[in-house]
Amino acid sequence: MESGRLDWNTLLPFPVPDAASGTVADALIKEITESVAAEVDPERTDATGQLPDGLIDRLRDDGWFRLRNASALGGHELSDYDAFRLVERVCAVSQPVGQTLAIQNAVGAAALLAALPDGPLRAKVERRIAAGTVSAFAGTEPEGANNAWPGTTAVPTADGSAYLLSGEKVFTGNGDIADLLAVLATVPEDGHRRVGVFFVDTTDPGFRVRSRLEFMGSRGLHNAALTLDGVRVPREDALLGEPDAPRFPAPVGAIALLSALFFNAAPALAIARQCQEWSSAFVARRAVNGRPLGEYDQIQRILATTAAEVFAMDTVVRWSLLDSGLTDRWFERSVTKNLCTVTAWRIVDRTMSLLGGEGFETARSKQRRGAEPLPLERLFRDARGLRVSGNIDFLLDIQSARLLLAGRYAAAGAGAADDVPEPARPTGLGPANEAHLRAAEQGLRRFERVCRRLIAEHPRPDALFGRQETLRLLGRISAELFSMCAVLARVASDTDDGRQDLTDVHCTAVRHRLAGLWRRLTATGEPDYGAVSRSPAAHH
Ligand SMILES: Cc1cc2nc3c(=O)[nH]c(=O)nc-3n(C[C@H](O)[C@H](O)[C@H](O)COP(=O)(O)OP(=O)(O)OC[C@H]3O[C@@H](n4cnc5c(N)ncnc54)[C@H](O)[C@@H]3O)c2cc1C
């Protein structure tokens, strides 16, 4: 994205999962999905908003909260990709249970361990993980997750041995059941502010669960509003960021990026695969006016588009997680959350149209009248939250573009020189995908030129970063281009002809979307949205 040149050598051969560790993971996936399916009735969980009694304890005691940890801590040592697959498969059985695993394994103590240097804090967290801990990450506050500085403060005690944490947290996954909580707070110290992550024992005085929260979807998921009222945290139990930089301490940011994939992209993929299966089955059993549904043009497009989108989601996840370390592929990971959750939303919405009344009808109601009780209505609600948790989709688009542009500013606007030869292209693509590949390359060059021009026109980054719609569109364009390149690279390494067709369908749709995005990016004479938003007409 930064150079405007696609070096296919970096994408090829497209990474494939390790067969040996995949077999171990498959056995674990079978074990956990069977166990969750036996214990959890997803409809009942949805209706009551409660997981079965004792389930969390059993998951913890059986080691499911240590998927990626070392065996010395009782962990399963799964790779990021295999752990993601496990969370995805559990989400297919029960989204709240899968997301509980995501919190524990991707942003709770078990994941944050990777950010802790050797020392007393690391040793303490390791002991808690080995003993079996339920943990949570409390970042969001009632004033909003997007404020640069947390409102919760961590004030050093007079003797400097500890911090006193005070503030309110909201939407904390597992916040009501955690024994160990990572809390984001602002530290005012020595005339500077820092963002810190503080490890709070929830039995400590001053910590209180204000209320358990419930959502439109993911019902049953533990989530809470919390109060910290002078909670004392020993100085060594804090991880502090740089002075006056409103950012997570490194590498907590990289962990947060990954956690958004586990918590959001994994259930999104589970929903998408489920919709694909239900769509095929529905079309296979229905006819209209004596003609099988699958013979109608619109229905064929629905089935093909959903299949291609599932393939694309699976592909961007593979690229984001396979053969990569904690801080690698930050751009791909930052856009993959949106690529998966927004695509899942399109798929579940399209599937609802396909299934008609049966799609909108609750599973309960279908059960009463003896129809197959497919819970598409529940998945629709579940899918919507995935575009909120881990941050709202349009803000993430803006953030991705901002990160890309910030890199360009830091490199003093240096982009690709126009005379650099085009890197060698992959072979093995059919004619349609060859054309898509050339379109992707053109898109990347155009993206680079537009970024270069924008930076030249805005010597001060803040002036450009204030143009949110421009950044949102650039974020969307960069994500679409990435998904196109990833799918083309995967299929170029693949001998399965069916995937050539799926790639063609995906890239065709991407190019239609890109045409609209470019048009909007270069639109002139737009309405004055600011004036309209402030006018009386916007408020009645
Ligand atoms: C199911 C679920 C689980 C969650 N789990 C956790 C968890 O475990 N830990 C945790 O810390 N949080 C968690 N969250 C919180 C989640 O991360 C936030 O809800 C999300 O990041 C959005 O933040 P917010 O709700 O505070 O909205 P806000 O940031 O307050 O946004 C409110 C509105 O303002 C807009 N806005 C905000 N900033 C800007 C800007 N710069 N420019 C333009 N518009 C802006 C937003 O787009 C939105 O429309 C969870 C949320 C859900 C739904």
PDBQT file of the ligand as one rigid body, heavy atoms in Angstrom, charges set to zero:
ROOT
HETATM    1  C1  LIG A 601     -20.187  -7.108  22.816  1.00  0.00    +0.000 C 
HETATM    2  C2  LIG A 601     -19.170  -6.096  23.208  1.00  0.00    +0.000 A 
HETATM    3  C3  LIG A 601     -18.051  -6.494  23.907  1.00  0.00    +0.000 A 
HETATM    4  C4  LIG A 601     -17.100  -5.555  24.295  1.00  0.00    +0.000 A 
HETATM    5  N1  LIG A 601     -16.029  -5.963  25.036  1.00  0.00    +0.000 NA
HETATM    6  C5  LIG A 601     -15.147  -5.036  25.490  1.00  0.00    +0.000 A 
HETATM    7  C6  LIG A 601     -14.080  -5.420  26.357  1.00  0.00    +0.000 A 
HETATM    8  O1  LIG A 601     -13.908  -6.598  26.696  1.00  0.00    +0.000 OA
HETATM    9  N2  LIG A 601     -13.253  -4.456  26.812  1.00  0.00    +0.000 N 
HETATM   10  C7  LIG A 601     -13.408  -3.152  26.462  1.00  0.00    +0.000 A 
HETATM   11  O2  LIG A 601     -12.617  -2.328  26.900  1.00  0.00    +0.000 OA
HETATM   12  N3  LIG A 601     -14.405  -2.762  25.644  1.00  0.00    +0.000 NA
HETATM   13  C8  LIG A 601     -15.276  -3.659  25.157  1.00  0.00    +0.000 A 
HETATM   14  N4  LIG A 601     -16.313  -3.272  24.342  1.00  0.00    +0.000 N 
HETATM   15  C9  LIG A 601     -16.443  -1.876  23.975  1.00  0.00    +0.000 C 
HETATM   16  C10 LIG A 601     -16.173  -1.606  22.509  1.00  0.00    +0.000 C 
HETATM   17  O3  LIG A 601     -14.815  -1.786  22.212  1.00  0.00    +0.000 OA
HETATM   18  C11 LIG A 601     -16.672  -0.194  22.225  1.00  0.00    +0.000 C 
HETATM   19  O4  LIG A 601     -18.075  -0.220  22.346  1.00  0.00    +0.000 OA
HETATM   20  C12 LIG A 601     -16.291   0.280  20.856  1.00  0.00    +0.000 C 
HETATM   21  O5  LIG A 601     -14.902   0.436  20.757  1.00  0.00    +0.000 OA
HETATM   22  C13 LIG A 601     -16.952   1.617  20.553  1.00  0.00    +0.000 C 
HETATM   23  O6  LIG A 601     -16.698   2.520  21.577  1.00  0.00    +0.000 OA
HETATM   24  P1  LIG A 601     -17.877   3.247  22.374  1.00  0.00    +0.000 P 
HETATM   25  O7  LIG A 601     -19.006   2.319  22.509  1.00  0.00    +0.000 OA
HETATM   26  O8  LIG A 601     -17.274   3.797  23.597  1.00  0.00    +0.000 OA
HETATM   27  O9  LIG A 601     -18.340   4.383  21.398  1.00  0.00    +0.000 OA
HETATM   28  P2  LIG A 601     -17.749   5.867  21.345  1.00  0.00    +0.000 P 
HETATM   29  O10 LIG A 601     -16.291   5.830  21.125  1.00  0.00    +0.000 OA
HETATM   30  O11 LIG A 601     -18.248   6.613  22.516  1.00  0.00    +0.000 OA
HETATM   31  O12 LIG A 601     -18.465   6.380  20.076  1.00  0.00    +0.000 OA
HETATM   32  C14 LIG A 601     -19.770   6.979  20.105  1.00  0.00    +0.000 C 
HETATM   33  C15 LIG A 601     -20.023   7.616  18.753  1.00  0.00    +0.000 C 
HETATM   34  O13 LIG A 601     -19.044   8.603  18.517  1.00  0.00    +0.000 OA
HETATM   35  C16 LIG A 601     -18.390   8.343  17.308  1.00  0.00    +0.000 C 
HETATM   36  N5  LIG A 601     -16.995   8.726  17.412  1.00  0.00    +0.000 N 
HETATM   37  C17 LIG A 601     -16.115   8.376  18.362  1.00  0.00    +0.000 A 
HETATM   38  N6  LIG A 601     -14.913   8.897  18.090  1.00  0.00    +0.000 NA
HETATM   39  C18 LIG A 601     -15.038   9.590  16.944  1.00  0.00    +0.000 A 
HETATM   40  C19 LIG A 601     -14.161  10.340  16.137  1.00  0.00    +0.000 A 
HETATM   41  N7  LIG A 601     -12.877  10.498  16.451  1.00  0.00    +0.000 N 
HETATM   42  N8  LIG A 601     -14.643  10.881  15.006  1.00  0.00    +0.000 NA
HETATM   43  C20 LIG A 601     -15.930  10.738  14.650  1.00  0.00    +0.000 A 
HETATM   44  N9  LIG A 601     -16.805  10.040  15.380  1.00  0.00    +0.000 NA
HETATM   45  C21 LIG A 601     -16.370   9.475  16.510  1.00  0.00    +0.000 A 
HETATM   46  C22 LIG A 601     -18.538   6.849  17.097  1.00  0.00    +0.000 C 
HETATM   47  O14 LIG A 601     -18.431   6.496  15.747  1.00  0.00    +0.000 OA
HETATM   48  C23 LIG A 601     -19.927   6.607  17.619  1.00  0.00    +0.000 C 
HETATM   49  O15 LIG A 601     -20.832   6.900  16.610  1.00  0.00    +0.000 OA
HETATM   50  C24 LIG A 601     -17.268  -4.190  23.942  1.00  0.00    +0.000 A 
HETATM   51  C25 LIG A 601     -18.392  -3.794  23.225  1.00  0.00    +0.000 A 
HETATM   52  C26 LIG A 601     -19.341  -4.729  22.861  1.00  0.00    +0.000 A 
HETATM   53  C27 LIG A 601     -20.532  -4.267  22.088  1.00  0.00    +0.000 C 
ENDROOT
TORSDOF 0
